[in-house]
Structure formats: structure tokens, C-alpha cells
Amino acid sequence: MTDFPEPACPLAELQPEHPFFIGIDSDGCAFDTMEIKHKECFIPNIIKYWDLQPVSKYAREAAEFVNLYSKWRGINRWPALVQVFDLLRERPEVQARGVVPPDVPHIRAFIADDAYPKSNAGLRAYMTAHPDPELERAWAWTTSVNATVADMVHGVAPYPCVQETLAFLADKADMIVVSATPLEALTREWEEHHIAQYIRVIAGQEMGKKSLHLRLAADGKYAPDHILMIGDAPGDLRAARANHALFYPVNPGHEEASWQRFYEEAAAKFLAGEYAGDYEASLIADFESLLPDTPPWQQ
């Protein structure tokens, strides 16, 4: 009996081929896909499936804030959905229209149950044990999101300097994708742009949380100062710190400059053992200043 989902076995079985390890987030970090996925795929389906048409403007603002422009950026779709509903419920403009966003107690229970991965397969298994119409609606929403992403998101290239960075590090570090995105979408995107060749394992939401990805793949296999997570969201930083790993931030809104700095400067510091300390701390301070916890309509 293992303490991780069966799909995560490739992470646990990963054996070092190089002295350094790097985990890389995908959406919004390696690829400029966050905007199109949320604005064109997630948000229209939130409005459609959760009956938010009368307050679509405010639903869109809340969803964009949660998923793109706040400290919640990059979190799993289920807690993000709940956070959108909670922000909407507090908003006077929504209350004035007599709209009550759903409280979704069954989705909250699914989120809280650590026995089930927060993936579509995890939801399906949870629904078998806890059938409820709310979860059927949740299933319709999440499968429609995935279908819309598959239909809509094509040809979005990695940020400049990503491929150059991966090629430079390929004979120096074992690299994996660490993501909360479904594996099917990740594999399609990384293979479409011919950068999957640099990656040992592509880890998506089916393999558990990002902190688990890092633990299974790297813990006890590499020196702590030889483990680095590259991400664009606070959850990536938390996953790194939970595993005593270093963190390199790709700053939202400044992604190209972040990757150029990593390629030209930070990667060499990491390989030379000069990354930890003041250098890393200054990068993280700049990163955290970009992601508030209070939405603009509350200020």
C-alpha cells in the first residue's frame, strides 16, 4: 500500500541521471496558456453551468482575479471554483441582482477528502461513493472545460528562452513537469512544441498535488540545494518549500524577462551553488508583490 495515487508511480521510480533536479510548472510558466485557458475555456463554462448569466460580468472579474491576478493563481480548478463563488457571494452588485452563487457543499467535501485526487478521475471515483446531483453538475462542468481546452488551445508556443533553457540543462539536470493540469493536455502541449524530449516525467493532476510530485521525484535522491522548482504561482513556491527545495519565480506579466534572466543568469547560479540566500530571496520578494490577496473591487 503506497501513500500516493497509482498514476504517480513514474515519479517514485525516477532515478537520478544527473546531480541536479528541476521541476517546471507548465500553464503560465513554461507556456503562455493561462490567459486563453481561463478567459476562453474555464470562465464561459463557469457562467454556463453554474447559472451565473445574470452576473456574468462579476463572475468573469472574480474568476480572472482568483485564477490569474491573485495569490490563488495556479491553484487546482476545484478550490478555485469555490473561491470564485465565495467572492461573488460577498459582492453587493451580485446581491442587488438577487443572484445567490451556489454554496456547493459536496464539492467542498470532495476537496477536503484527501483520499481522492482533485482530478476528473478522482471526482468520478468520489461520485461513485457519494452520488449527488451537485456532483453530476460539477462533472458536466469539468468535462466541458477539458473539451473546450482541447478544442481551443493549440499553437501556443513556450515563452522565449524556455526551449533554450531546457536544451542547456538537458545534460546537467533531471527535469520533470510539475503541474495541476490534466496529463492529456500537458502531454499534447509539450509534445506539440518538441520540448517533451528534455523531460523525464510529465506530472499532471492525476499524480496528486505538486508538493507530492516533488517529494516522490526528488526527496532523498538529490542534495537539497540541487533541487529547484520553477513556477509562476504561490502554490509552486509552497510546493518547493514543503520539500526544502529552491524556487525560481516566473513573474506574472513579466514572463519573457523572467525566462531570459533564468537562461542568462539564474541557471548558472543554481548550477554553481550560488542561488540560495539573498539572490533567491530578492526574486521571491518581487514575485510576491505582484499577487495580492484583496480583489480590486474591495479596495
Sine and cosine of phi, psi and omega as CSV:
sin_phi,cos_phi,sin_psi,cos_psi,sin_omega,cos_omega
0.00,0.00,0.84,-0.54,0.01,-1.00
-0.98,-0.19,0.27,-0.96,0.02,-1.00
-0.98,-0.18,0.44,0.90,0.03,-1.00
-0.57,-0.82,0.39,-0.92,-0.03,-1.00
-0.91,0.42,0.52,-0.86,-0.06,-1.00
-0.82,0.57,-0.63,0.78,0.02,-1.00
-0.87,0.49,-0.29,0.96,-0.04,-1.00
-0.99,0.11,0.02,1.00,-0.02,-1.00
-0.81,0.59,-0.64,0.77,0.03,-1.00
-0.85,0.52,-0.49,0.87,0.05,-1.00
-0.95,0.32,-0.72,0.70,0.00,-1.00
-0.90,0.43,-0.52,0.85,-0.06,-1.00
-1.00,0.05,-0.10,1.00,-0.03,-1.00
-0.89,0.45,0.79,-0.61,0.04,-1.00
-0.91,-0.41,0.67,-0.75,-0.07,-1.00
-0.88,0.48,0.68,-0.74,0.17,-0.99
-0.92,-0.39,-0.27,0.96,0.01,-1.00
-0.68,-0.73,0.29,-0.96,-0.06,-1.00
-0.97,0.24,-0.27,0.96,-0.05,-1.00
-0.92,-0.39,0.45,-0.89,0.01,-1.00
-0.75,-0.66,0.71,-0.71,0.04,-1.00
-0.72,-0.70,0.81,-0.59,0.16,-0.99
-0.99,-0.17,0.69,-0.72,-0.09,-1.00
-0.79,-0.62,0.84,-0.54,0.12,-0.99
-0.95,0.32,0.34,-0.94,-0.10,-1.00
-0.96,-0.29,-0.95,0.30,-0.08,-1.00
-0.89,0.45,0.83,-0.55,0.05,-1.00
0.98,0.18,-0.13,0.99,-0.02,-1.00
-0.92,-0.40,-0.94,0.34,0.08,-1.00
-0.99,0.17,-0.53,0.85,-0.05,-1.00
-0.87,-0.50,0.57,-0.82,0.06,-1.00
-1.00,0.08,0.85,0.52,-0.10,-1.00
-0.95,-0.32,-0.15,0.99,-0.07,-1.00
-0.89,0.46,-0.71,0.70,-0.07,-1.00
-0.89,0.46,-0.78,0.63,-0.06,-1.00
-0.92,0.38,-0.62,0.78,-0.03,-1.00
-0.91,0.42,-0.70,0.72,-0.05,-1.00
-0.98,0.19,-0.70,0.71,-0.09,-1.00
-0.96,0.27,-0.51,0.86,-0.07,-1.00
-0.96,-0.28,-0.31,0.95,-0.10,-1.00
-0.89,-0.45,-0.86,0.51,-0.05,-1.00
-0.92,0.39,-0.80,0.60,-0.18,-0.98
-0.91,0.41,-0.72,0.70,0.06,-1.00
-0.85,0.53,-0.57,0.82,0.03,-1.00
-0.96,0.27,-0.53,0.85,0.11,-0.99
-0.87,0.49,-0.75,0.66,-0.02,-1.00
-0.88,0.47,-0.68,0.73,-0.06,-1.00
-0.93,0.37,-0.78,0.62,-0.18,-0.98
-0.99,0.11,-0.31,0.95,-0.04,-1.00
-0.92,-0.39,0.33,0.94,0.15,-0.99
0.83,0.55,0.72,0.69,-0.01,-1.00
-0.96,-0.27,0.32,0.95,0.01,-1.00
-0.83,0.56,-0.64,0.77,-0.02,-1.00
-0.92,0.39,-0.32,0.95,0.00,-1.00
-0.79,-0.61,0.61,0.79,-0.11,-0.99
-0.86,0.51,-0.60,0.80,0.01,-1.00
-0.86,0.51,-0.71,0.70,-0.05,-1.00
-0.97,0.25,-0.54,0.84,0.08,-1.00
-0.89,0.45,-0.67,0.75,0.02,-1.00
-0.91,0.42,-0.69,0.72,0.01,-1.00
-0.88,0.48,-0.69,0.72,-0.02,-1.00
-0.91,0.41,-0.69,0.72,-0.04,-1.00
-0.93,0.38,-0.61,0.79,0.04,-1.00
-0.92,0.40,-0.66,0.75,0.01,-1.00
-0.88,0.47,-0.76,0.65,-0.05,-1.00
-0.88,0.48,-0.75,0.66,-0.20,-0.98
-1.00,0.01,-0.31,0.95,-0.10,-0.99
-0.83,-0.56,-0.60,0.80,-0.26,-0.97
-0.84,-0.54,0.43,0.90,-0.05,-1.00
-0.61,-0.80,0.01,-1.00,0.01,-1.00
-0.92,0.40,-0.22,0.97,0.04,-1.00
-1.00,0.04,-0.09,1.00,-0.01,-1.00
-0.71,0.70,0.75,-0.66,0.10,-0.99
1.00,0.07,0.00,1.00,-0.01,-1.00
-0.96,0.28,0.28,-0.96,0.01,-1.00
-0.82,0.57,0.51,-0.86,-0.11,-0.99
-0.87,0.48,-0.48,0.88,-0.09,-1.00
-0.97,0.25,-0.80,0.60,0.11,-0.99
-0.89,0.46,-0.49,0.87,0.05,-1.00
-0.91,0.41,-0.68,0.74,0.02,-1.00
-0.87,0.49,-0.70,0.71,0.01,-1.00
-0.89,0.45,-0.65,0.76,0.01,-1.00
-0.90,0.44,-0.61,0.79,0.06,-1.00
-0.88,0.48,-0.73,0.69,0.01,-1.00
-0.87,0.48,-0.66,0.75,-0.04,-1.00
-0.92,0.40,-0.65,0.76,0.04,-1.00
-0.91,0.41,-0.64,0.77,0.02,-1.00
-0.90,0.44,-0.64,0.77,-0.07,-1.00
-0.88,0.47,-0.50,0.87,-0.04,-1.00
-1.00,0.10,-0.19,0.98,-0.19,-0.98
-1.00,0.10,0.82,-0.58,-0.05,-1.00
-0.85,0.53,-0.60,0.80,-0.03,-1.00
-0.90,0.44,-0.57,0.82,0.04,-1.00
-0.95,0.31,-0.68,0.73,0.03,-1.00
-0.88,0.47,-0.62,0.79,-0.03,-1.00
-0.90,0.43,-0.41,0.91,0.02,-1.00
-1.00,-0.02,0.06,1.00,0.04,-1.00
0.94,0.33,0.33,0.94,0.00,-1.00
-0.99,-0.10,0.78,-0.63,0.04,-1.00
-0.91,-0.41,0.97,-0.25,0.03,-1.00
-0.85,0.52,0.53,-0.85,-0.06,-1.00
-0.89,0.45,0.58,-0.81,0.01,-1.00
-1.00,0.10,-0.34,0.94,0.08,-1.00
0.69,0.73,0.86,0.50,0.01,-1.00
-0.89,0.46,-0.51,0.86,-0.04,-1.00
-0.97,0.25,-0.56,0.83,0.12,-0.99
-0.92,0.39,-0.64,0.76,0.05,-1.00
-0.87,0.49,-0.64,0.77,0.02,-1.00
-0.91,0.40,-0.64,0.77,0.06,-1.00
-0.88,0.48,-0.70,0.71,0.02,-1.00
-0.87,0.49,-0.63,0.78,-0.09,-1.00
-0.98,0.21,-0.24,0.97,-0.07,-1.00
-1.00,0.00,0.97,-0.23,-0.07,-1.00
-0.94,0.34,-0.12,0.99,0.00,-1.00
-0.97,0.26,-0.22,0.98,-0.08,-1.00
-0.84,-0.54,0.82,-0.58,0.10,-0.99
-0.86,0.51,0.53,-0.85,-0.02,-1.00
-1.00,0.06,0.85,0.52,0.00,-1.00
-0.82,-0.57,0.08,-1.00,0.05,-1.00
-0.90,0.44,-0.64,0.77,0.05,-1.00
-0.90,0.43,-0.62,0.78,0.04,-1.00
-0.90,0.43,-0.66,0.75,0.04,-1.00
-0.90,0.44,-0.68,0.73,-0.02,-1.00
-0.87,0.49,-0.68,0.73,0.03,-1.00
-0.91,0.42,-0.64,0.76,0.02,-1.00
-0.90,0.44,-0.63,0.78,0.01,-1.00
-0.90,0.44,-0.55,0.83,0.04,-1.00
-0.89,0.46,-0.63,0.78,-0.01,-1.00
-1.00,0.09,-0.41,0.91,-0.08,-1.00
-0.69,-0.72,0.91,0.42,-0.06,-1.00
-0.89,0.45,0.66,-0.75,0.02,-1.00
-0.25,-0.97,0.59,-0.81,0.02,-1.00
-0.85,0.53,-0.55,0.84,0.03,-1.00
-0.87,0.49,-0.63,0.78,0.01,-1.00
-0.96,0.29,-0.50,0.86,0.12,-0.99
-0.89,0.45,-0.65,0.76,0.05,-1.00
-0.91,0.41,-0.66,0.75,0.04,-1.00
-0.88,0.47,-0.64,0.77,0.02,-1.00
-0.90,0.44,-0.68,0.74,0.03,-1.00
-0.88,0.48,-0.66,0.76,0.00,-1.00
-0.91,0.42,-0.79,0.62,-0.13,-0.99
-0.93,0.38,-0.59,0.81,0.04,-1.00
-0.95,0.32,-0.55,0.84,0.07,-1.00
-0.93,0.38,-0.62,0.78,0.08,-1.00
-0.85,0.53,-0.76,0.65,-0.03,-1.00
-0.89,0.46,-0.64,0.77,0.01,-1.00
-0.91,0.42,-0.64,0.77,0.02,-1.00
-0.91,0.41,-0.65,0.76,0.05,-1.00
-0.88,0.48,-0.72,0.69,-0.01,-1.00
-0.88,0.47,-0.58,0.81,-0.02,-1.00
-0.98,0.20,-0.57,0.82,-0.19,-0.98
-0.99,-0.10,-0.66,0.75,-0.24,-0.97
-1.00,-0.06,0.99,-0.13,0.05,-1.00
-0.63,-0.78,0.50,-0.86,0.12,-0.99
0.95,0.30,0.22,0.97,0.04,-1.00
-1.00,0.06,0.96,-0.29,-0.11,-0.99
-0.97,0.25,0.34,-0.94,0.15,-0.99
-0.88,0.48,0.37,-0.93,0.08,-1.00
-0.87,0.49,0.47,-0.88,0.11,-0.99
-0.81,0.58,0.63,-0.78,-0.01,-1.00
0.99,0.14,-0.14,0.99,0.04,-1.00
-0.92,0.39,-0.79,0.61,-0.03,-1.00
-0.89,0.46,-0.65,0.76,0.02,-1.00
-0.88,0.47,-0.63,0.77,0.02,-1.00
-0.91,0.42,-0.72,0.69,-0.01,-1.00
-0.89,0.46,-0.67,0.74,0.01,-1.00
-0.90,0.43,-0.65,0.76,0.02,-1.00
-0.89,0.45,-0.62,0.78,-0.09,-1.00
-1.00,0.03,-0.14,0.99,-0.17,-0.99
-0.85,0.53,-0.55,0.84,-0.01,-1.00
-0.98,-0.20,0.26,0.97,-0.03,-1.00
-0.83,-0.56,-0.45,0.89,-0.12,-0.99
-0.63,-0.78,0.57,-0.82,0.19,-0.98
-0.99,0.12,0.83,-0.56,-0.09,-1.00
-0.87,-0.49,0.66,-0.75,0.09,-1.00
-0.75,-0.66,0.39,-0.92,0.16,-0.99
-1.00,0.06,0.75,-0.66,0.01,-1.00
-0.85,-0.52,0.96,-0.27,-0.18,-0.98
-0.55,-0.84,0.42,-0.91,0.13,-0.99
-0.99,-0.13,0.15,0.99,0.02,-1.00
-0.99,0.10,0.52,-0.85,0.08,-1.00
-0.85,0.53,0.58,-0.81,-0.09,-1.00
-0.86,0.51,-0.63,0.78,-0.05,-1.00
-0.86,0.51,-0.71,0.71,0.00,-1.00
-0.93,0.37,-0.66,0.75,0.01,-1.00
-0.87,0.49,-0.76,0.65,-0.04,-1.00
-0.87,0.49,-0.68,0.74,0.00,-1.00
-0.87,0.49,-0.71,0.71,-0.06,-1.00
-0.94,0.34,-0.70,0.71,-0.04,-1.00
-0.94,0.33,-0.56,0.83,0.04,-1.00
-0.97,0.23,-0.58,0.81,-0.01,-1.00
-0.84,0.54,-0.56,0.83,-0.08,-1.00
-0.96,-0.29,0.25,0.97,0.17,-0.99
0.88,0.48,0.56,0.83,0.07,-1.00
-0.91,-0.41,-0.06,1.00,0.09,-1.00
-0.89,0.46,-0.40,0.92,-0.03,-1.00
-0.88,0.48,-0.37,0.93,-0.04,-1.00
-1.00,-0.01,-0.09,1.00,-0.22,-0.97
-0.94,-0.33,0.72,-0.69,0.01,-1.00
-0.97,0.23,-0.69,0.72,-0.01,-1.00
-0.61,-0.79,0.69,-0.73,0.16,-0.99
-0.98,-0.18,0.93,-0.37,-0.07,-1.00
-0.95,-0.30,0.88,-0.48,0.05,-1.00
-0.93,-0.37,-0.22,-0.98,-0.11,-0.99
-0.89,0.45,-0.43,0.90,0.00,-1.00
-0.90,0.43,-0.35,0.94,-0.03,-1.00
-1.00,-0.06,0.15,0.99,0.02,-1.00
0.98,-0.20,-0.20,-0.98,-0.03,-1.00
-0.97,0.26,0.30,-0.95,-0.02,-1.00
-0.87,0.49,-0.62,0.79,0.02,-1.00
-0.88,0.47,-0.57,0.82,0.06,-1.00
-0.94,0.35,-0.66,0.75,0.06,-1.00
-0.79,0.61,-0.77,0.64,-0.05,-1.00
-0.92,0.40,-0.66,0.75,-0.01,-1.00
-0.88,0.47,-0.74,0.67,-0.05,-1.00
-0.92,0.39,-0.63,0.78,-0.10,-0.99
-0.99,0.15,-0.54,0.84,-0.22,-0.98
-0.85,-0.53,-0.49,0.87,-0.14,-0.99
-0.87,0.50,0.81,-0.58,0.02,-1.00
0.98,0.21,-0.03,1.00,-0.02,-1.00
-0.97,-0.25,-0.35,0.94,-0.04,-1.00
-0.69,-0.73,0.43,-0.90,0.12,-0.99
-0.89,0.46,0.62,-0.79,-0.06,-1.00
-0.81,0.59,-0.62,0.78,-0.01,-1.00
-0.99,0.13,0.14,0.99,0.11,-0.99
-0.95,-0.32,0.18,0.98,-0.01,-1.00
-0.91,-0.42,0.81,-0.59,-0.07,-1.00
-0.72,-0.69,0.67,-0.74,0.14,-0.99
-0.93,-0.37,0.76,-0.65,0.09,-1.00
-0.95,-0.31,0.84,-0.54,-0.05,-1.00
-0.44,-0.90,0.18,-0.98,-0.05,-1.00
-0.86,-0.51,0.17,0.99,-0.09,-1.00
-0.65,-0.76,0.44,-0.90,0.03,-1.00
-0.83,0.56,-0.53,0.85,0.04,-1.00
-0.89,0.45,-0.50,0.86,0.07,-1.00
-0.93,0.37,-0.66,0.75,0.05,-1.00
-0.89,0.45,-0.69,0.72,0.01,-1.00
-0.89,0.45,-0.64,0.77,0.02,-1.00
-0.89,0.46,-0.65,0.76,0.04,-1.00
-0.90,0.44,-0.75,0.66,-0.06,-1.00
-0.91,0.41,-0.55,0.83,0.05,-1.00
-0.88,0.47,-0.37,0.93,0.00,-1.00
-0.92,-0.39,0.28,0.96,0.02,-1.00
0.82,0.57,0.56,0.83,0.00,-1.00
-0.99,-0.16,0.33,-0.95,0.11,-0.99
-0.98,0.20,0.31,-0.95,-0.05,-1.00
-0.69,-0.72,0.73,-0.69,0.14,-0.99
-0.90,-0.44,0.86,-0.50,-0.03,-1.00
-1.00,0.04,0.72,-0.69,0.23,-0.97
-0.99,-0.13,0.95,-0.32,-0.19,-0.98
-0.96,0.27,0.82,-0.57,0.06,-1.00
-0.84,0.55,0.77,-0.64,-0.05,-1.00
1.00,0.03,-0.19,0.98,-0.01,-1.00
-0.70,-0.71,0.61,0.80,-0.13,-0.99
-0.90,0.44,-0.69,0.73,-0.03,-1.00
-0.88,0.48,-0.70,0.71,0.00,-1.00
-0.91,0.42,-0.59,0.81,0.01,-1.00
-0.90,0.43,-0.71,0.71,0.01,-1.00
-0.93,0.36,-0.60,0.80,0.05,-1.00
-0.89,0.46,-0.67,0.74,0.02,-1.00
-0.90,0.43,-0.64,0.77,0.01,-1.00
-0.90,0.43,-0.70,0.71,-0.04,-1.00
-0.91,0.42,-0.67,0.74,-0.12,-0.99
-1.00,0.03,-0.34,0.94,-0.16,-0.99
-0.66,-0.75,-0.84,0.54,-0.19,-0.98
-0.93,0.36,-0.58,0.81,-0.01,-1.00
-0.87,0.49,-0.68,0.73,0.01,-1.00
-0.91,0.42,-0.62,0.78,0.05,-1.00
-0.89,0.45,-0.66,0.75,0.03,-1.00
-0.88,0.48,-0.74,0.68,-0.03,-1.00
-0.92,0.38,-0.45,0.90,-0.02,-1.00
-1.00,0.00,-0.03,1.00,-0.03,-1.00
0.97,0.23,0.38,0.92,-0.06,-1.00
-0.93,-0.38,0.23,0.97,-0.11,-0.99
-1.00,0.07,-0.70,0.71,-0.07,-1.00
-0.90,0.44,0.45,-0.89,0.04,-1.00
0.97,-0.24,-0.65,-0.76,-0.11,-0.99
-0.88,0.48,-0.61,0.79,-0.04,-1.00
-0.89,0.45,-0.79,0.62,0.02,-1.00
-0.88,0.48,-0.68,0.73,-0.05,-1.00
-0.88,0.48,-0.63,0.78,-0.01,-1.00
-0.93,0.37,-0.60,0.80,0.04,-1.00
-0.91,0.42,-0.67,0.74,-0.03,-1.00
-0.93,0.36,-0.60,0.80,0.03,-1.00
-0.89,0.46,-0.68,0.74,0.05,-1.00
-0.89,0.45,-0.67,0.74,-0.01,-1.00
-0.88,0.48,-0.75,0.66,-0.07,-1.00
-0.92,0.40,-0.46,0.89,0.00,-1.00
-0.94,0.35,-0.28,0.96,-0.05,-1.00
-1.00,0.05,-0.20,0.98,-0.15,-0.99
-0.82,-0.57,1.00,-0.10,-0.04,-1.00
-0.98,0.21,0.21,-0.98,0.08,-1.00
-0.94,-0.34,-0.07,1.00,0.03,-1.00
-0.93,-0.38,0.83,-0.56,0.00,-1.00
-0.92,0.40,0.45,-0.89,-0.07,-1.00
-0.87,0.49,-0.49,0.87,-0.03,-1.00
-0.97,0.23,-0.10,1.00,0.07,-1.00
-0.98,-0.19,-0.05,1.00,-0.08,-1.00
-1.00,-0.04,0.00,0.00,0.00,0.00
